[in-house]
Amino acid sequence: MRKWILSLSLFFVSFAFANTSLESVGKPENIQILLEKEVTEALLEVKGSYNIFDPRDGTKIGSGLLGKRFLVHSTHNGLRWGEAFPGIHQIYVSPRSENTSILLNGIEYKGAIGIYKVGQKLYVINDVAIEDYIKSVLTPQFPYPLDSEVMASVAILARTDAYFLATKYHDAMWQIDSKEVNYQGSALLVPDSAVDRAVDLTKHLVLSYPKEGQNLPFAAKWTEHSAGKTASYGTIFRKEGGLTFDGVKAPHASLDREDSKWSYSLSRGELAKKMGVSNITEVDLFIDATSKKAYGVRVKSKEQTKNMDFFAFQQRLGKSNIQSSDFQVTLTKDEVHFKGFGKGHGVGLCLYSAASMAQNGENAVQILSKFFPNTYLVNLNAIPEHSKSIAENK
């Protein structure tokens, strides 16, 4: 029953805003993911029929019916994949059939694989449908199913974020580095999983915000537990994300704030080693005045001062130790103590609060409107078709 409620609610909202389209930025069906950078060779295997294109102009330069498996490497005047492609420094290998599979270094990917020669090194790109991409990146993040309304909210946010990147970096060779998002192609996909169902159920739906007569996607994120208030994307990520607001209060997470408490301590010497300084004399936090969350850390020694953003600092000390951006630090004679609340970077949708809202009967539309005020749900299927990518040519 909940699926039908969700489907109907999403239908009515998307229908209401079908005319507030993203036509001004186009409708990119695909997104380009960087798989390999500056490598000398890569093992490319196709099982089934395929075409080979030159991505400069979309010209078809080869094809095959039975598949192919060879190392791709550069030559003095082009590329070689079993056969030589003289004078050609980039190729796109695209499946001709739904039954065709493409593997790079043993990992299967949907969509097409692009090989670019830069100097004598290779860059390898996966040109993949956004719907397939978000299934790939969400599956390992949510091994245990969330409430269907929460999972639908996450799917819409993941799609919104993907469209933001695809439009912002439309002319770039790639929009996302696979290592930054733990993208592993089709390797971890689970058919008919909670993620699979949520993505299919919300297909073509994204959030947008109005700006100068246009409706644009934005950098859309979620956090596990906001500890009572979310922070703005720009404050924590230190990047331009399109939509700007100071975050929102999250009453459900606020009530659970004390239960979300965490702490971590280490010696001054250990912290100095992790931060790459000789000793520690002072640790200061850069605090967002609105959310009270830390977006950066300054560590001082007698000889030097080192500044680091929250994510770099968390990586140095470990996510299991610095669990959120909502924390304080205290120095004693020999140790450094961290005390914090919540879990995650604190930006966007608070999953803890969303789960509580869903339990109280609120649907995905209501959940998203709470954490992303003044945004609109848009059905991209109502937008005229954008020009097809090379991967879609047959």
Protein Blocks (a to p, Z undefined) as FASTA:
>chain_A
ZZmmmmmmmmmmmmmmmmmccklnopafbdcddfbghiabdcdddedddddddfknopaf
bdcfkbpaddddddfkbccehiacehiabdcdddfbfkbccdeehiacehjdddddehjb
ccddddddfklmmmmmmmmmmmbccdfklmmmmmmmmmmmmmmmmmmmmmpmbfbdfkln
opghjmlgcghiaklmmmmmmgoiacdddeehiacdddddddfblohpacdfklmnopae
hiacebjadfklmmmmmmmgccddddfklmmmmnopabdfbdcddddfklopafbdcddd
fkbccdddfklmmmmnopklmmbfbdcddddfkbccdddededjhiajafklmmmmmmno
pafklmmmmmmghiacddfklpccddddfklpZZ
